[in-house]
Amino acid sequence: MGMKTLLLIDNQDITREGMKTVAGRIGGFAAIKEAGSQSELTGLLVDNPNAVAVLDYTLFDTSAEYLLILQERFKEAHFVLFSDNLSEDFIRRMVFSGTSFS
């Protein structure tokens, strides 16, 4: 299995830049790409269907339903969600939907 592309998804430039710097220092990715909107994320996943997408759930202005649709459409992708305010119900829903979410 080859190295995966890392997708950094956040609507705040400074957060994306910080994550990009950390990921670049850690290494292990074929490429690091950024998106600040849902349409950009979808486009990147079309081009990189087995990518690892890291996104700030709260700031990205998305819904659990949208993420579940992405999971169904891009079965090879893995999503790493972070936020300072994830509800217990949301976490359960994502965890029980499969192994695509961390």
Backbone torsions as a table, in degrees:
resi	resn	phi	psi	omega
1	MET	NA	130.3	-179.4
2	GLY	-80.7	173.8	178.7
3	MET	-69.8	148.2	-178.3
4	LYS	-96.1	160.0	173.0
5	THR	-85.4	137.8	176.8
6	LEU	-99.3	126.0	177.1
7	LEU	-107.7	122.9	178.8
8	LEU	-103.8	115.2	-171.8
9	ILE	-118.9	110.5	179.4
10	ASP	-161.9	144.0	180.0
11	ASN	-88.7	5.0	175.8
12	GLN	-108.7	118.4	-177.5
13	ASP	-56.7	-41.6	-175.4
14	ILE	-66.4	-36.6	177.9
15	THR	-67.7	-44.4	178.1
16	ARG	-60.6	-41.6	-179.4
17	GLU	-65.2	-40.1	177.1
18	GLY	-63.4	-45.4	178.5
19	MET	-63.8	-37.7	179.5
20	LYS	-64.0	-41.7	178.8
21	THR	-63.4	-47.1	179.4
22	VAL	-62.5	-46.9	-179.3
23	ALA	-62.5	-38.0	178.3
24	GLY	-64.6	-36.1	178.4
25	ARG	-72.4	-36.0	179.2
26	ILE	-71.7	-41.9	180.0
27	GLY	75.5	-170.9	177.8
28	GLY	92.7	5.3	179.6
29	PHE	-116.5	144.7	178.2
30	ALA	-65.8	-37.4	179.8
31	ALA	-159.2	158.2	174.9
32	ILE	-122.2	122.1	-179.1
33	LYS	-125.3	154.6	-175.2
34	GLU	-123.3	150.8	174.4
35	ALA	-146.2	149.3	179.5
36	GLY	-122.1	8.7	-179.9
37	SER	-148.5	165.7	178.7
38	GLN	-63.6	-40.6	-179.3
39	SER	-66.1	-37.7	176.5
40	GLU	-65.8	-41.1	177.7
41	LEU	-60.0	-47.5	-179.8
42	THR	-60.3	-43.7	178.3
43	GLY	-61.0	-42.3	178.2
44	LEU	-65.6	-37.9	178.6
45	LEU	-69.4	-33.2	175.2
46	VAL	-60.7	-43.3	-179.2
47	ASP	-78.2	-24.5	-176.0
48	ASN	-135.1	70.0	-170.6
49	PRO	-66.5	-15.0	178.4
50	ASN	-112.0	27.4	-177.6
51	ALA	-73.7	166.0	169.2
52	VAL	-103.7	117.4	-178.3
53	ALA	-105.9	120.2	178.0
54	VAL	-105.7	121.9	-178.7
55	LEU	-141.8	145.7	175.3
56	ASP	-83.9	104.0	-173.5
57	TYR	-58.8	-45.0	-175.5
58	THR	-66.3	-47.5	-175.4
59	LEU	-79.7	-19.3	-175.9
60	PHE	-78.3	-8.8	176.0
61	ASP	57.5	59.8	178.9
62	THR	-133.4	176.1	-178.3
63	SER	-122.3	163.8	175.6
64	ALA	-60.3	-39.1	-179.6
65	GLU	-60.8	-43.1	178.7
66	TYR	-61.4	-44.1	179.7
67	LEU	-64.2	-38.9	178.5
68	LEU	-67.1	-35.1	175.3
69	ILE	-65.0	-43.2	177.1
70	LEU	-60.9	-42.7	179.3
71	GLN	-59.5	-42.3	-179.9
72	GLU	-68.9	-39.5	-177.7
73	ARG	-74.5	-38.6	-176.9
74	PHE	-116.9	76.9	-172.8
75	LYS	-66.1	-21.7	-179.0
76	GLU	-88.6	-11.0	-178.4
77	ALA	-79.6	154.8	174.6
78	HIS	-123.7	136.1	-176.5
79	PHE	-114.8	125.2	175.6
80	VAL	-108.6	113.4	-177.3
81	LEU	-101.9	137.8	171.7
82	PHE	-136.4	151.7	-178.5
83	SER	-172.4	157.5	175.0
84	ASP	-92.4	1.9	-174.7
85	ASN	-151.8	70.7	175.5
86	LEU	-102.1	129.9	-179.9
87	SER	-74.7	156.2	178.3
88	GLU	-61.0	-39.5	178.5
89	ASP	-63.1	-42.2	179.0
90	PHE	-62.2	-46.8	-179.1
91	ILE	-60.0	-46.0	178.0
92	ARG	-58.4	-45.9	-177.8
93	ARG	-60.5	-43.6	-179.2
94	MET	-69.8	-44.6	-177.8
95	VAL	-63.6	-42.6	-177.5
96	PHE	-79.9	-4.9	179.1
97	SER	-80.5	-13.5	179.9
98	GLY	143.0	-166.3	-175.6
99	THR	-96.7	7.2	-177.0
100	SER	-76.8	-17.6	-175.1
101	PHE	-111.5	138.2	174.5
102	SER	-128.4	NA	NA
